[in-house]
Amino acid sequence: MLVCSNIADLVCEFHVAKLSSIKLINTPLCKIEVKGLKLAENNKFKLSNIFDGIIIPLILVLLIYVFAVYINVGGQHHILGADNVIAVILVSGFAEMIILGVPLVLGLLWNKWAGGAAGFIMGGMYYVASAGQYNGLFSSMGVTQYNYFGDVSMLFWIVYGVIIGYMAGAINNGSTNFKRMLLAGLSASIIISVIKAYLNYTVALEPGRQMAQQSWATDPLMAVVTNFVPLIALGVIVPILAKVMTWYGLQPQKHAAGY
């Protein structure tokens, strides 16, 4: 209880419950000072705002353009070759890493429910985009018997996203211990890689299924690289990124001490 008795015959009583960010100062007018409140006029414009708001987005746009036009095997120039494996990994593998990386990092930093929900959204977007792309591609060549919206291996991208986010969140369970985060990330990524490779080999539509079977039959090493390396890399990179984010307090929740 705080009593302000500076003015004659006037007593102000303040019953303070929990004030973590407000400090009461005993002044003649009983003023309240709010700590940590940054006024708008103190938020001055800096050159770093230009870098964060303009330069970085433009660099990302340029990288996406280069990947799509010059590296993508289906791009206009495909400078690495029309069937170059490195180009496939850099483009298709990178896209998979982005789609599955978002639910994975949310599962590690937040919880299994956030990871699963993000995976449903990201996987659903990838499924719709990829199925539409392949339908358009085959239709442009006069082939109309394949409907990739009904392709189980394509539809399972929704499942991949949900599983990788939920599984990583359940295994990690809010811990910020790097070894546990790495274990959760790698476990979820490898399991998804196995499921994806199996479905591509067994239940995918004929063009994709034949391509997968031929790859495993003619060059098993290359099949292992293309099927497993991108997601294994994801299972290592994302925990490192998540750990760095915890150093700067960027996780969505506070974790218990001692992890």
C-alpha positions in Angstrom: 0.0 0.0 0.0 1.4 3.4 -1.0 0.3 6.6 0.8 0.8 10.1 -0.8 0.5 12.7 2.0 2.2 15.6 0.4 -1.0 17.6 0.0 -2.6 18.6 3.3 -5.5 16.5 4.5 -5.3 14.3 1.4 -4.4 10.7 1.6 -4.2 8.5 -1.6 -4.1 4.8 -1.1 -3.1 2.5 -3.9 -3.5 -1.2 -3.5 -0.9 -2.7 -5.8 -1.4 -6.3 -6.9 1.1 -7.3 -9.6 2.8 -4.4 -11.4 5.8 -5.8 -13.2 6.2 -3.0 -15.8 4.7 0.0 -13.8 6.5 1.8 -11.1 4.5 4.0 -8.7 6.5 7.1 -7.6 5.6 9.0 -4.5 5.3 12.5 -5.9 3.1 15.5 -4.9 0.7 14.6 -7.8 1.1 10.8 -7.3 2.4 10.4 -10.9 2.8 7.0 -12.4 5.9 6.3 -14.5 5.6 3.5 -17.1 8.8 1.7 -17.6 9.9 0.3 -21.0 7.4 2.5 -22.9 9.1 3.8 -26.1 7.5 6.9 -27.4 6.9 7.2 -31.1 9.2 10.2 -31.4 12.1 8.1 -30.0 11.7 5.6 -32.8 13.9 7.4 -35.3 14.3 6.3 -38.9 17.6 4.5 -39.4 19.5 3.2 -42.4 19.1 -0.3 -41.1 15.3 0.1 -41.7 16.1 0.5 -45.4 18.3 -2.6 -45.4 15.6 -4.7 -43.6 12.6 -3.4 -45.5 14.0 -3.0 -49.0 17.4 -4.6 -49.6 16.8 -8.0 -48.0 13.4 -8.5 -49.8 14.9 -7.5 -53.1 17.8 -9.9 -52.6 15.2 -12.7 -52.0 13.3 -11.8 -55.1 16.5 -11.9 -57.1 17.5 -15.3 -55.7 14.0 -16.7 -56.5 14.2 -15.4 -60.0 17.7 -16.9 -60.6 16.6 -20.3 -59.2 13.5 -20.3 -61.3 15.0 -19.1 -64.6 18.6 -20.2 -64.6 18.9 -23.2 -62.3 15.5 -24.9 -62.4 15.7 -27.8 -64.9 12.5 -26.6 -66.4 13.6 -23.0 -66.5 14.2 -21.0 -69.6 18.0 -21.3 -69.5 18.8 -24.1 -66.9 22.5 -23.4 -67.1 23.4 -26.5 -65.0 21.7 -28.8 -67.5 18.2 -30.2 -68.2 18.8 -33.2 -66.0 21.4 -32.0 -63.5 20.9 -33.5 -60.0 22.4 -30.5 -58.2 19.9 -28.3 -59.9 17.0 -30.6 -58.9 18.2 -30.5 -55.3 18.7 -26.8 -55.3 15.3 -26.0 -56.7 12.9 -28.8 -55.8 14.7 -29.8 -52.7 14.9 -26.2 -51.6 11.2 -25.8 -52.1 10.5 -28.9 -50.0 12.7 -27.5 -47.3 10.8 -24.3 -47.1 7.4 -26.0 -47.1 8.4 -28.4 -44.3 10.8 -26.1 -42.5 8.1 -23.7 -41.3 6.1 -26.4 -39.4 9.3 -27.9 -38.2 10.6 -24.7 -36.6 7.2 -23.9 -35.1 7.0 -27.4 -33.6 10.5 -27.1 -32.1 10.0 -23.6 -30.7 6.3 -23.6 -29.8 4.5 -26.9 -29.5 3.3 -29.9 -31.5 -0.1 -28.3 -32.2 1.4 -25.2 -33.7 3.7 -27.3 -35.8 0.9 -29.5 -37.0 -1.4 -26.6 -37.8 1.3 -24.8 -39.8 2.1 -28.1 -41.6 -1.5 -28.4 -42.7 -1.4 -24.9 -44.2 2.0 -25.2 -45.8 1.4 -28.7 -47.1 -2.0 -27.8 -48.5 -0.5 -24.9 -50.4 2.2 -27.0 -51.9 -0.3 -29.8 -52.8 -2.6 -27.4 -54.7 0.3 -25.6 -56.4 2.2 -28.7 -57.5 -0.9 -30.6 -58.6 -2.0 -27.6 -60.7 1.4 -27.3 -62.1 1.7 -30.9 -63.3 -1.9 -30.9 -64.6 -1.1 -27.8 -66.7 2.2 -29.3 -67.8 0.7 -32.5 -69.1 -2.3 -30.8 -70.6 0.0 -28.5 -72.6 1.5 -31.7 -74.1 -1.9 -33.1 -75.0 -1.9 -35.7 -72.1 -5.1 -35.4 -70.1 -5.5 -38.8 -68.5 -3.6 -37.8 -65.4 -5.2 -35.8 -62.6 -2.6 -34.9 -60.0 -5.2 -33.6 -57.6 -6.1 -37.2 -57.1 -2.5 -38.4 -56.8 -2.1 -39.9 -53.3 1.6 -39.2 -53.3 0.8 -35.5 -54.0 -2.0 -35.3 -51.6 0.2 -36.7 -48.9 2.1 -33.4 -48.8 -0.6 -32.2 -46.4 0.2 -35.2 -44.2 4.0 -34.6 -44.4 3.5 -31.1 -43.2 1.3 -32.1 -40.3 3.5 -35.0 -39.3 6.8 -33.2 -39.3 5.5 -30.3 -37.3 3.6 -32.4 -34.8 6.3 -35.1 -34.4 9.1 -32.6 -33.8 7.0 -30.7 -31.3 6.1 -33.8 -29.4 9.6 -35.2 -29.3 11.2 -31.8 -28.3 8.3 -30.8 -26.0 9.4 -27.2 -25.6 13.1 -27.9 -24.7 15.8 -25.5 -25.9 18.5 -28.2 -25.4 20.2 -28.3 -28.8 20.8 -32.1 -28.8 17.2 -32.7 -28.1 16.1 -30.3 -30.8 18.5 -31.9 -33.3 17.1 -35.4 -32.4 13.6 -34.2 -32.9 14.4 -32.5 -36.2 16.3 -35.4 -37.7 13.8 -38.0 -36.5 10.9 -36.2 -38.0 12.7 -35.4 -41.3 14.1 -38.9 -41.8 10.6 -40.5 -41.2 9.0 -38.2 -43.7 11.7 -39.0 -46.2 11.1 -42.7 -45.9 7.3 -42.3 -46.3 7.7 -40.0 -49.3 10.1 -42.3 -51.1 7.8 -45.3 -50.5 4.7 -43.5 -51.8 6.6 -42.2 -54.9 7.7 -45.7 -55.6 4.4 -47.5 -55.1 1.3 -45.3 -55.4 2.2 -42.2 -57.4 0.7 -41.7 -60.8 2.4 -43.6 -63.6 4.8 -40.9 -64.8 6.2 -40.2 -61.3 6.1 -43.8 -60.3 8.0 -45.0 -63.3 10.6 -42.2 -62.8 11.1 -43.2 -59.1 11.4 -46.9 -59.9 13.8 -46.3 -62.7 15.9 -44.1 -60.5 16.2 -46.7 -57.8 16.9 -49.4 -60.4 19.6 -47.6 -62.4 21.3 -45.4 -59.8 20.4 -46.2 -56.2 23.0 -43.8 -54.8 21.6 -40.9 -56.7 18.1 -42.0 -55.6 19.2 -41.9 -52.0 20.7 -38.5 -52.5 17.6 -37.0 -54.1 15.1 -38.6 -51.7 16.9 -38.2 -48.4 19.6 -35.5 -48.5 17.3 -32.4 -48.7 15.2 -33.4 -45.7 18.2 -34.6 -43.7 19.8 -31.3 -44.3 16.5 -29.7 -43.1 16.6 -31.7 -40.0 20.0 -30.3 -39.1 19.6 -26.7 -40.4 16.2 -26.0 -38.7 17.3 -27.0 -35.1 20.4 -24.7 -35.5 18.2 -21.9 -36.7 15.7 -22.5 -33.8 18.5 -22.6 -31.2 19.9 -19.3 -32.5 16.4 -17.8 -32.3 16.2 -18.8 -28.6 19.3 -16.8 -27.9 17.6 -13.6 -29.1 14.2 -14.5 -27.4 12.4 -15.1 -30.7 10.6 -18.2 -29.6 6.8 -17.9 -29.2 6.8 -19.0 -25.6 9.0 -18.9 -22.5 10.6 -22.2 -21.8 11.3 -23.5 -18.4 14.8 -22.9 -17.0 17.3 -25.8 -17.0 16.8 -27.1 -20.5 
